[in-house]
Amino acid sequence: MEKKIKLTLVKSIIGRKPKHVSIVKQLGLGKTNSSVSHNDTPAIRGLINKVDYLLLVEESV
């Protein structure tokens, strides 16, 4: 079974670079404090690394 990670958007995307806003939308996050769960894959980790200053990342089982 693959590891899961829980992502929570903790800062607003208002006034951010358009590419960063796009990445947040690709991750499935919309409003501040919204959360989503993803499999822990290198592709998802790459997206997270680009916008890590906006997110709270938690390891799930």
All heavy atoms as TSV, in Angstrom:
chain	resi	resn	atom	element	x	y	z
A	1	MET	N	N	0.843	-1.188	0.000
A	1	MET	CA	C	0.000	0.000	0.000
A	1	MET	C	C	0.886	1.248	0.000
A	1	MET	O	O	1.849	1.336	0.732
A	1	MET	CB	C	-0.890	-0.025	1.240
A	1	MET	CG	C	-1.914	1.053	1.268
A	1	MET	SD	S	-3.068	0.729	2.599
A	1	MET	CE	C	-3.733	2.340	2.817
A	2	GLU	N	N	0.529	2.209	-0.848
A	2	GLU	CA	C	1.323	3.427	-0.957
A	2	GLU	C	C	1.066	4.367	0.210
A	2	GLU	O	O	-0.011	4.381	0.785
A	2	GLU	CB	C	0.986	4.152	-2.255
A	2	GLU	CG	C	1.481	3.456	-3.490
A	2	GLU	CD	C	1.356	4.350	-4.712
A	2	GLU	OE1	O	1.602	5.554	-4.589
A	2	GLU	OE2	O	1.007	3.813	-5.765
A	3	LYS	N	N	2.091	5.137	0.530
A	3	LYS	CA	C	1.933	6.142	1.574
A	3	LYS	C	C	1.049	7.265	1.063
A	3	LYS	O	O	1.024	7.572	-0.115
A	3	LYS	CB	C	3.287	6.731	1.944
A	3	LYS	CG	C	4.147	5.796	2.734
A	3	LYS	CD	C	5.207	6.518	3.397
A	3	LYS	CE	C	6.472	6.773	3.406
A	3	LYS	NZ	N	7.437	7.434	3.909
A	4	LYS	N	N	0.334	7.891	1.975
A	4	LYS	CA	C	-0.531	9.016	1.642
A	4	LYS	C	C	0.007	10.260	2.336
A	4	LYS	O	O	0.629	10.182	3.394
A	4	LYS	CB	C	-1.955	8.767	2.145
A	4	LYS	CG	C	-2.670	7.642	1.447
A	4	LYS	CD	C	-3.243	8.123	0.171
A	4	LYS	CE	C	-4.465	7.321	-0.202
A	4	LYS	NZ	N	-5.097	7.845	-1.378
A	5	ILE	N	N	-0.232	11.402	1.731
A	5	ILE	CA	C	0.087	12.667	2.368
A	5	ILE	C	C	-1.141	13.556	2.324
A	5	ILE	O	O	-1.923	13.525	1.365
A	5	ILE	CB	C	1.284	13.371	1.696
A	5	ILE	CG1	C	1.123	13.453	0.198
A	5	ILE	CG2	C	2.577	12.705	2.035
A	5	ILE	CD1	C	2.236	14.205	-0.498
A	6	LYS	N	N	-1.337	14.306	3.394
A	6	LYS	CA	C	-2.465	15.223	3.489
A	6	LYS	C	C	-1.936	16.637	3.309
A	6	LYS	O	O	-1.007	17.051	3.995
A	6	LYS	CB	C	-3.147	15.088	4.847
A	6	LYS	CG	C	-4.338	15.981	5.021
A	6	LYS	CD	C	-4.961	15.818	6.390
A	6	LYS	CE	C	-6.103	16.790	6.570
A	6	LYS	NZ	N	-6.610	16.762	7.949
A	7	LEU	N	N	-2.521	17.361	2.363
A	7	LEU	CA	C	-2.115	18.733	2.074
A	7	LEU	C	C	-3.213	19.688	2.509
A	7	LEU	O	O	-4.387	19.451	2.233
A	7	LEU	CB	C	-1.877	18.915	0.573
A	7	LEU	CG	C	-0.912	17.954	-0.090
A	7	LEU	CD1	C	-0.901	18.184	-1.583
A	7	LEU	CD2	C	0.465	18.115	0.482
A	8	THR	N	N	-2.824	20.764	3.174
A	8	THR	CA	C	-3.762	21.793	3.590
A	8	THR	C	C	-3.232	23.138	3.113
A	8	THR	O	O	-2.065	23.461	3.343
A	8	THR	CB	C	-3.913	21.820	5.122
A	8	THR	OG1	O	-4.294	20.512	5.570
A	8	THR	CG2	C	-4.968	22.818	5.558
A	9	LEU	N	N	-4.077	23.912	2.457
A	9	LEU	CA	C	-3.708	25.246	1.995
A	9	LEU	C	C	-3.838	26.206	3.171
A	9	LEU	O	O	-4.939	26.432	3.664
A	9	LEU	CB	C	-4.614	25.675	0.840
A	9	LEU	CG	C	-4.302	27.000	0.155
A	9	LEU	CD1	C	-2.931	26.946	-0.516
A	9	LEU	CD2	C	-5.367	27.338	-0.857
A	10	VAL	N	N	-2.719	26.754	3.656
A	10	VAL	CA	C	-2.752	27.596	4.855
A	10	VAL	C	C	-2.586	29.085	4.548
A	10	VAL	O	O	-2.829	29.912	5.420
A	10	VAL	CB	C	-1.688	27.159	5.887
A	10	VAL	CG1	C	-2.011	25.791	6.439
A	10	VAL	CG2	C	-0.304	27.180	5.299
A	11	LYS	N	N	-2.165	29.420	3.318
A	11	LYS	CA	C	-2.052	30.826	2.922
A	11	LYS	C	C	-2.855	31.036	1.649
A	11	LYS	O	O	-3.005	30.138	0.830
A	11	LYS	CB	C	-0.595	31.207	2.674
A	11	LYS	CG	C	0.234	31.279	3.922
A	11	LYS	CD	C	1.590	31.868	3.609
A	11	LYS	CE	C	2.395	32.029	4.882
A	11	LYS	NZ	N	3.712	32.619	4.582
A	12	SER	N	N	-3.341	32.246	1.470
A	12	SER	CA	C	-4.153	32.589	0.316
A	12	SER	C	C	-3.313	32.603	-0.966
A	12	SER	O	O	-2.115	32.883	-0.945
A	12	SER	CB	C	-4.773	33.964	0.532
A	12	SER	OG	O	-5.453	34.390	-0.617
A	13	ILE	N	N	-3.974	32.329	-2.085
A	13	ILE	CA	C	-3.293	32.370	-3.376
A	13	ILE	C	C	-3.481	33.721	-4.063
A	13	ILE	O	O	-3.001	33.927	-5.171
A	13	ILE	CB	C	-3.764	31.229	-4.301
A	13	ILE	CG1	C	-5.269	31.265	-4.518
A	13	ILE	CG2	C	-3.327	29.895	-3.756
A	13	ILE	CD1	C	-5.777	30.265	-5.519
A	14	ILE	N	N	-4.144	34.650	-3.394
A	14	ILE	CA	C	-4.347	35.986	-3.957
A	14	ILE	C	C	-2.997	36.688	-4.064
A	14	ILE	O	O	-2.229	36.741	-3.115
A	14	ILE	CB	C	-5.310	36.817	-3.085
A	14	ILE	CG1	C	-6.697	36.186	-3.094
A	14	ILE	CG2	C	-5.361	38.266	-3.554
A	14	ILE	CD1	C	-7.664	36.817	-2.123
A	15	GLY	N	N	-2.697	37.208	-5.246
A	15	GLY	CA	C	-1.470	37.948	-5.470
A	15	GLY	C	C	-0.244	37.090	-5.716
A	15	GLY	O	O	0.869	37.606	-5.801
A	16	ARG	N	N	-0.412	35.779	-5.827
A	16	ARG	CA	C	0.719	34.880	-6.089
A	16	ARG	C	C	0.988	34.803	-7.586
A	16	ARG	O	O	0.170	35.216	-8.408
A	16	ARG	CB	C	0.434	33.479	-5.548
A	16	ARG	CG	C	0.057	33.426	-4.096
A	16	ARG	CD	C	1.183	33.873	-3.220
A	16	ARG	NE	N	0.719	33.869	-1.819
A	16	ARG	CZ	C	1.401	34.351	-0.816
A	16	ARG	NH1	N	2.578	34.894	-1.012
A	16	ARG	NH2	N	0.912	34.314	0.406
A	17	LYS	N	N	2.122	34.229	-7.941
A	17	LYS	CA	C	2.468	34.052	-9.354
A	17	LYS	C	C	1.433	33.140	-10.006
A	17	LYS	O	O	0.969	32.173	-9.386
A	17	LYS	CB	C	3.847	33.413	-9.484
A	17	LYS	CG	C	4.965	34.299	-9.031
A	17	LYS	CD	C	6.293	33.604	-9.221
A	17	LYS	CE	C	7.433	34.502	-8.804
A	17	LYS	NZ	N	8.735	33.858	-9.007
A	18	PRO	N	N	1.053	33.428	-11.249
A	18	PRO	CA	C	0.048	32.600	-11.931
A	18	PRO	C	C	0.416	31.117	-11.968
A	18	PRO	O	O	-0.456	30.259	-11.852
A	18	PRO	CB	C	-0.007	33.189	-13.331
A	18	PRO	CG	C	0.448	34.591	-13.165
A	18	PRO	CD	C	1.450	34.580	-12.053
A	19	LYS	N	N	1.696	30.799	-12.128
A	19	LYS	CA	C	2.115	29.396	-12.161
A	19	LYS	C	C	1.867	28.728	-10.809
A	19	LYS	O	O	1.458	27.569	-10.745
A	19	LYS	CB	C	3.583	29.294	-12.546
A	19	LYS	CG	C	4.034	27.880	-12.730
A	19	LYS	CD	C	5.293	27.793	-13.534
A	19	LYS	CE	C	5.578	26.341	-13.847
A	19	LYS	NZ	N	6.543	26.183	-14.890
A	20	HIS	N	N	2.102	29.441	-9.713
A	20	HIS	CA	C	1.877	28.878	-8.383
A	20	HIS	C	C	0.391	28.672	-8.127
A	20	HIS	O	O	-0.003	27.672	-7.516
A	20	HIS	CB	C	2.498	29.769	-7.315
A	20	HIS	CG	C	3.999	29.747	-7.335
A	20	HIS	ND1	N	4.759	30.264	-6.334
A	20	HIS	CD2	C	4.883	29.256	-8.241
A	20	HIS	CE1	C	6.044	30.102	-6.607
A	20	HIS	NE2	N	6.131	29.496	-7.781
A	21	VAL	N	N	-0.434	29.605	-8.589
A	21	VAL	CA	C	-1.893	29.451	-8.457
A	21	VAL	C	C	-2.338	28.210	-9.221
A	21	VAL	O	O	-3.140	27.412	-8.731
A	21	VAL	CB	C	-2.626	30.708	-8.974
A	21	VAL	CG1	C	-4.128	30.482	-9.002
A	21	VAL	CG2	C	-2.279	31.914	-8.124
A	22	SER	N	N	-1.784	28.018	-10.413
A	22	SER	CA	C	-2.121	26.856	-11.225
A	22	SER	C	C	-1.731	25.555	-10.531
A	22	SER	O	O	-2.494	24.577	-10.555
A	22	SER	CB	C	-1.414	26.977	-12.573
A	22	SER	OG	O	-1.542	25.802	-13.314
A	23	ILE	N	N	-0.572	25.528	-9.906
A	23	ILE	CA	C	-0.114	24.320	-9.205
A	23	ILE	C	C	-1.037	23.989	-8.038
A	23	ILE	O	O	-1.391	22.826	-7.818
A	23	ILE	CB	C	1.347	24.486	-8.744
A	23	ILE	CG1	C	2.273	24.469	-9.956
A	23	ILE	CG2	C	1.740	23.399	-7.749
A	23	ILE	CD1	C	3.709	24.842	-9.651
A	24	VAL	N	N	-1.464	25.004	-7.296
A	24	VAL	CA	C	-2.381	24.777	-6.173
A	24	VAL	C	C	-3.687	24.184	-6.677
A	24	VAL	O	O	-4.224	23.247	-6.079
A	24	VAL	CB	C	-2.619	26.090	-5.393
A	24	VAL	CG1	C	-3.748	25.937	-4.393
A	24	VAL	CG2	C	-1.343	26.519	-4.673
A	25	LYS	N	N	-4.187	24.696	-7.798
A	25	LYS	CA	C	-5.421	24.158	-8.383
A	25	LYS	C	C	-5.223	22.714	-8.849
A	25	LYS	O	O	-6.104	21.871	-8.692
A	25	LYS	CB	C	-5.885	25.015	-9.559
A	25	LYS	CG	C	-6.203	26.447	-9.221
A	25	LYS	CD	C	-7.509	26.589	-8.522
A	25	LYS	CE	C	-7.814	28.071	-8.343
A	25	LYS	NZ	N	-8.930	28.291	-7.464
A	26	GLN	N	N	-4.056	22.401	-9.426
A	26	GLN	CA	C	-3.767	21.038	-9.884
A	26	GLN	C	C	-3.746	20.059	-8.721
A	26	GLN	O	O	-4.107	18.889	-8.874
A	26	GLN	CB	C	-2.418	20.994	-10.596
A	26	GLN	CG	C	-2.400	21.630	-11.946
A	26	GLN	CD	C	-1.001	21.686	-12.537
A	26	GLN	OE1	O	-0.136	20.905	-12.158
A	26	GLN	NE2	N	-0.790	22.608	-13.449
A	27	LEU	N	N	-3.320	20.534	-7.563
A	27	LEU	CA	C	-3.295	19.680	-6.381
A	27	LEU	C	C	-4.693	19.463	-5.800
A	27	LEU	O	O	-4.872	18.639	-4.911
A	27	LEU	CB	C	-2.375	20.277	-5.312
A	27	LEU	CG	C	-0.881	20.207	-5.615
A	27	LEU	CD1	C	-0.096	21.049	-4.624
A	27	LEU	CD2	C	-0.397	18.770	-5.597
A	28	GLY	N	N	-5.683	20.192	-6.296
A	28	GLY	CA	C	-7.062	20.003	-5.850
A	28	GLY	C	C	-7.459	20.902	-4.710
A	28	GLY	O	O	-8.468	20.654	-4.043
A	29	LEU	N	N	-6.700	21.949	-4.473
A	29	LEU	CA	C	-6.996	22.869	-3.379
A	29	LEU	C	C	-7.632	24.131	-3.936
A	29	LEU	O	O	-7.256	24.598	-5.001
A	29	LEU	CB	C	-5.712	23.209	-2.622
A	29	LEU	CG	C	-5.019	22.013	-1.972
A	29	LEU	CD1	C	-3.607	22.383	-1.573
A	29	LEU	CD2	C	-5.805	21.541	-0.772
A	30	GLY	N	N	-8.589	24.687	-3.213
A	30	GLY	CA	C	-9.262	25.891	-3.676
A	30	GLY	C	C	-9.152	27.009	-2.669
A	30	GLY	O	O	-8.341	27.909	-2.810
A	31	LYS	N	N	-9.958	26.920	-1.632
A	31	LYS	CA	C	-9.984	27.967	-0.618
A	31	LYS	C	C	-8.954	27.698	0.469
A	31	LYS	O	O	-8.473	26.581	0.632
A	31	LYS	CB	C	-11.373	28.026	0.020
A	31	LYS	CG	C	-12.470	28.402	-0.939
A	31	LYS	CD	C	-13.792	28.444	-0.224
A	31	LYS	CE	C	-14.898	28.869	-1.175
A	31	LYS	NZ	N	-16.190	28.915	-0.491
A	32	THR	N	N	-8.646	28.733	1.227
A	32	THR	CA	C	-7.748	28.597	2.366
A	32	THR	C	C	-8.346	27.601	3.354
A	32	THR	O	O	-9.556	27.558	3.553
A	32	THR	CB	C	-7.561	29.966	3.049
A	32	THR	OG1	O	-7.149	30.900	2.053
A	32	THR	CG2	C	-6.503	29.900	4.132
A	33	ASN	N	N	-7.506	26.802	3.964
A	33	ASN	CA	C	-7.860	25.747	4.924
A	33	ASN	C	C	-8.544	24.547	4.287
A	33	ASN	O	O	-9.038	23.676	5.001
A	33	ASN	CB	C	-8.714	26.281	6.083
A	33	ASN	CG	C	-7.927	27.206	6.977
A	33	ASN	OD1	O	-6.739	26.984	7.222
A	33	ASN	ND2	N	-8.554	28.267	7.448
A	34	SER	N	N	-8.566	24.461	2.963
A	34	SER	CA	C	-9.084	23.255	2.330
A	34	SER	C	C	-7.990	22.188	2.360
A	34	SER	O	O	-6.804	22.502	2.331
A	34	SER	CB	C	-9.535	23.535	0.891
A	34	SER	OG	O	-8.459	23.979	0.109
A	35	SER	N	N	-8.404	20.927	2.459
A	35	SER	CA	C	-7.458	19.819	2.558
A	35	SER	C	C	-7.755	18.776	1.500
A	35	SER	O	O	-8.893	18.630	1.055
A	35	SER	CB	C	-7.543	19.162	3.932
A	35	SER	OG	O	-7.139	20.050	4.933
A	36	VAL	N	N	-6.708	18.047	1.121
A	36	VAL	CA	C	-6.847	16.974	0.150
A	36	VAL	C	C	-5.788	15.924	0.467
A	36	VAL	O	O	-4.741	16.234	1.041
A	36	VAL	CB	C	-6.724	17.517	-1.293
A	36	VAL	CG1	C	-5.336	18.008	-1.572
A	36	VAL	CG2	C	-7.151	16.505	-2.312
A	37	SER	N	N	-6.065	14.676	0.108
A	37	SER	CA	C	-5.127	13.590	0.341
A	37	SER	C	C	-4.651	13.050	-0.999
A	37	SER	O	O	-5.446	12.874	-1.924
A	37	SER	CB	C	-5.818	12.483	1.140
A	37	SER	OG	O	-4.931	11.447	1.399
A	38	HIS	N	N	-3.333	12.815	-1.108
A	38	HIS	CA	C	-2.733	12.299	-2.341
A	38	HIS	C	C	-1.791	11.151	-2.001
A	38	HIS	O	O	-1.276	11.075	-0.882
A	38	HIS	CB	C	-1.906	13.381	-3.054
A	38	HIS	CG	C	-2.713	14.379	-3.799
A	38	HIS	ND1	N	-3.359	14.097	-4.977
A	38	HIS	CD2	C	-2.972	15.680	-3.544
A	38	HIS	CE1	C	-3.977	15.171	-5.403
A	38	HIS	NE2	N	-3.764	16.152	-4.546
A	39	ASN	N	N	-1.534	10.285	-2.990
A	39	ASN	CA	C	-0.474	9.297	-2.845
A	39	ASN	C	C	0.868	10.020	-2.858
A	39	ASN	O	O	1.029	11.033	-3.533
A	39	ASN	CB	C	-0.520	8.273	-3.984
A	39	ASN	CG	C	-1.707	7.351	-3.865
A	39	ASN	OD1	O	-2.176	7.057	-2.779
A	39	ASN	ND2	N	-2.204	6.902	-5.000
A	40	ASP	N	N	1.821	9.490	-2.118
A	40	ASP	CA	C	3.140	10.108	-2.029
A	40	ASP	C	C	3.998	9.636	-3.197
A	40	ASP	O	O	4.699	8.644	-3.112
A	40	ASP	CB	C	3.787	9.756	-0.692
A	40	ASP	CG	C	5.022	10.573	-0.411
A	40	ASP	OD1	O	5.335	11.464	-1.216
A	40	ASP	OD2	O	5.684	10.322	0.609
A	41	THR	N	N	3.924	10.358	-4.323
A	41	THR	CA	C	4.693	10.023	-5.510
A	41	THR	C	C	5.669	11.156	-5.822
A	41	THR	O	O	5.477	12.284	-5.369
A	41	THR	CB	C	3.765	9.819	-6.721
A	41	THR	OG1	O	3.084	11.051	-6.982
A	41	THR	CG2	C	2.745	8.723	-6.466
A	42	PRO	N	N	6.707	10.870	-6.600
A	42	PRO	CA	C	7.656	11.926	-6.960
A	42	PRO	C	C	7.002	13.099	-7.707
A	42	PRO	O	O	7.408	14.245	-7.527
A	42	PRO	CB	C	8.663	11.208	-7.853
A	42	PRO	CG	C	8.606	9.785	-7.437
A	42	PRO	CD	C	7.174	9.542	-7.047
A	43	ALA	N	N	6.000	12.835	-8.526
A	43	ALA	CA	C	5.331	13.907	-9.263
A	43	ALA	C	C	4.609	14.861	-8.312
A	43	ALA	O	O	4.699	16.091	-8.445
A	43	ALA	CB	C	4.342	13.321	-10.259
A	44	ILE	N	N	3.895	14.298	-7.342
A	44	ILE	CA	C	3.189	15.119	-6.362
A	44	ILE	C	C	4.186	15.881	-5.497
A	44	ILE	O	O	3.999	17.059	-5.201
A	44	ILE	CB	C	2.250	14.249	-5.492
A	44	ILE	CG1	C	1.149	13.624	-6.354
A	44	ILE	CG2	C	1.654	15.057	-4.348
A	44	ILE	CD1	C	0.193	14.613	-6.964
A	45	ARG	N	N	5.270	15.225	-5.109
A	45	ARG	CA	C	6.306	15.885	-4.306
A	45	ARG	C	C	6.921	17.065	-5.055
A	45	ARG	O	O	7.234	18.101	-4.463
A	45	ARG	CB	C	7.403	14.900	-3.911
A	45	ARG	CG	C	7.024	13.986	-2.786
A	45	ARG	CD	C	6.944	14.743	-1.496
A	45	ARG	NE	N	6.595	13.839	-0.408
A	45	ARG	CZ	C	6.512	14.214	0.855
A	45	ARG	NH1	N	6.742	15.458	1.196
A	45	ARG	NH2	N	6.186	13.345	1.769
A	46	GLY	N	N	7.089	16.936	-6.348
A	46	GLY	CA	C	7.624	18.022	-7.160
A	46	GLY	C	C	6.712	19.238	-7.157
A	46	GLY	O	O	7.170	20.375	-7.043
A	47	LEU	N	N	5.395	18.987	-7.275
A	47	LEU	CA	C	4.436	20.091	-7.220
A	47	LEU	C	C	4.448	20.754	-5.841
A	47	LEU	O	O	4.406	21.980	-5.724
A	47	LEU	CB	C	3.026	19.584	-7.543
A	47	LEU	CG	C	2.762	19.110	-8.966
A	47	LEU	CD1	C	1.373	18.511	-9.079
A	47	LEU	CD2	C	2.935	20.245	-9.951
A	48	ILE	N	N	4.532	19.925	-4.794
A	48	ILE	CA	C	4.540	20.445	-3.429
A	48	ILE	C	C	5.765	21.328	-3.201
A	48	ILE	O	O	5.678	22.387	-2.564
A	48	ILE	CB	C	4.490	19.294	-2.409
A	48	ILE	CG1	C	3.128	18.601	-2.461
A	48	ILE	CG2	C	4.774	19.799	-1.001
A	48	ILE	CD1	C	3.077	17.302	-1.696
A	49	ASN	N	N	6.914	20.910	-3.725
A	49	ASN	CA	C	8.143	21.684	-3.520
A	49	ASN	C	C	8.060	23.081	-4.132
A	49	ASN	O	O	8.698	24.003	-3.635
A	49	ASN	CB	C	9.348	20.930	-4.098
A	49	ASN	CG	C	9.729	19.747	-3.251
A	49	ASN	OD1	O	9.402	19.665	-2.071
A	49	ASN	ND2	N	10.429	18.800	-3.856
A	50	LYS	N	N	7.297	23.251	-5.203
A	50	LYS	CA	C	7.155	24.563	-5.832
A	50	LYS	C	C	6.344	25.538	-4.984
A	50	LYS	O	O	6.586	26.741	-5.015
A	50	LYS	CB	C	6.476	24.429	-7.203
A	50	LYS	CG	C	7.300	23.729	-8.233
A	50	LYS	CD	C	8.418	24.628	-8.699
A	50	LYS	CE	C	9.142	23.974	-9.865
A	50	LYS	NZ	N	10.284	24.765	-10.289
A	51	VAL	N	N	5.354	25.023	-4.253
A	51	VAL	CA	C	4.458	25.907	-3.482
A	51	VAL	C	C	4.450	25.541	-1.996
A	51	VAL	O	O	3.448	25.732	-1.314
A	51	VAL	CB	C	3.022	25.876	-4.057
A	51	VAL	CG1	C	2.962	26.511	-5.421
A	51	VAL	CG2	C	2.472	24.462	-4.098
A	52	ASP	N	N	5.582	25.061	-1.491
A	52	ASP	CA	C	5.634	24.608	-0.092
A	52	ASP	C	C	5.373	25.724	0.909
A	52	ASP	O	O	4.921	25.462	2.020
A	52	ASP	CB	C	6.968	23.922	0.202
A	52	ASP	CG	C	8.159	24.835	0.002
A	52	ASP	OD1	O	8.000	25.892	-0.633
A	52	ASP	OD2	O	9.249	24.476	0.484
A	53	TYR	N	N	5.588	26.977	0.522
A	53	TYR	CA	C	5.355	28.098	1.425
A	53	TYR	C	C	3.865	28.393	1.632
A	53	TYR	O	O	3.492	29.140	2.532
A	53	TYR	CB	C	6.076	29.356	0.919
A	53	TYR	CG	C	5.562	29.884	-0.393
A	53	TYR	CD1	C	4.691	30.957	-0.432
A	53	TYR	CD2	C	5.956	29.316	-1.598
A	53	TYR	CE1	C	4.213	31.449	-1.630
A	53	TYR	CE2	C	5.498	29.802	-2.800
A	53	TYR	CZ	C	4.628	30.869	-2.809
A	53	TYR	OH	O	4.161	31.353	-4.003
A	54	LEU	N	N	3.009	27.774	0.829
A	54	LEU	CA	C	1.560	27.955	0.952
A	54	LEU	C	C	0.879	26.786	1.651
A	54	LEU	O	O	-0.287	26.894	2.018
A	54	LEU	CB	C	0.925	28.098	-0.437
A	54	LEU	CG	C	1.362	29.271	-1.304
A	54	LEU	CD1	C	0.760	29.145	-2.689
A	54	LEU	CD2	C	0.958	30.569	-0.671
A	55	LEU	N	N	1.592	25.666	1.813
A	55	LEU	CA	C	0.969	24.418	2.234
A	55	LEU	C	C	1.449	23.922	3.590
A	55	LEU	O	O	2.565	24.230	4.006
A	55	LEU	CB	C	1.277	23.310	1.217
A	55	LEU	CG	C	0.870	23.528	-0.225
A	55	LEU	CD1	C	1.374	22.380	-1.079
A	55	LEU	CD2	C	-0.618	23.663	-0.342
A	56	LEU	N	N	0.596	23.131	4.218
A	56	LEU	CA	C	0.965	22.325	5.370
A	56	LEU	C	C	0.889	20.875	4.902
A	56	LEU	O	O	-0.149	20.445	4.397
A	56	LEU	CB	C	-0.004	22.552	6.537
A	56	LEU	CG	C	0.157	21.642	7.742
A	56	LEU	CD1	C	1.495	21.916	8.423
A	56	LEU	CD2	C	-0.971	21.853	8.720
A	57	VAL	N	N	1.995	20.148	5.027
A	57	VAL	CA	C	2.074	18.772	4.539
A	57	VAL	C	C	2.179	17.844	5.733
A	57	VAL	O	O	3.035	18.000	6.580
A	57	VAL	CB	C	3.302	18.576	3.624
A	57	VAL	CG1	C	3.363	17.152	3.106
A	57	VAL	CG2	C	3.268	19.568	2.478
A	58	GLU	N	N	1.262	16.851	5.802
A	58	GLU	CA	C	1.256	15.873	6.884
A	58	GLU	C	C	1.325	14.460	6.297
A	58	GLU	O	O	0.659	14.171	5.320
A	58	GLU	CB	C	-0.017	16.002	7.718
A	58	GLU	CG	C	-0.214	17.360	8.345
A	58	GLU	CD	C	-1.565	17.459	9.029
A	58	GLU	OE1	O	-1.818	16.646	9.933
A	58	GLU	OE2	O	-2.349	18.335	8.632
A	59	GLU	N	N	2.115	13.625	6.917
A	59	GLU	CA	C	2.203	12.222	6.508
A	59	GLU	C	C	0.985	11.481	7.071
A	59	GLU	O	O	0.609	11.663	8.214
A	59	GLU	CB	C	3.468	11.571	7.068
A	59	GLU	CG	C	4.747	12.248	6.624
A	59	GLU	CD	C	5.119	11.953	5.201
A	59	GLU	OE1	O	4.738	10.880	4.702
A	59	GLU	OE2	O	5.788	12.795	4.589
A	60	SER	N	N	0.364	10.645	6.245
A	60	SER	CA	C	-0.777	9.818	6.669
A	60	SER	C	C	-0.416	8.364	6.466
A	60	SER	O	O	0.491	8.031	5.719
A	60	SER	CB	C	-2.022	10.153	5.855
A	60	SER	OG	O	-2.365	11.507	6.022
A	61	VAL	N	N	-1.175	7.496	7.115
A	61	VAL	CA	C	-0.954	6.060	6.950
A	61	VAL	C	C	-2.038	5.475	6.090
A	61	VAL	O	O	-3.127	5.910	6.036
A	61	VAL	CB	C	-0.936	5.350	8.326
A	61	VAL	CG1	C	-0.780	3.864	8.137
A	61	VAL	CG2	C	0.202	5.906	9.154
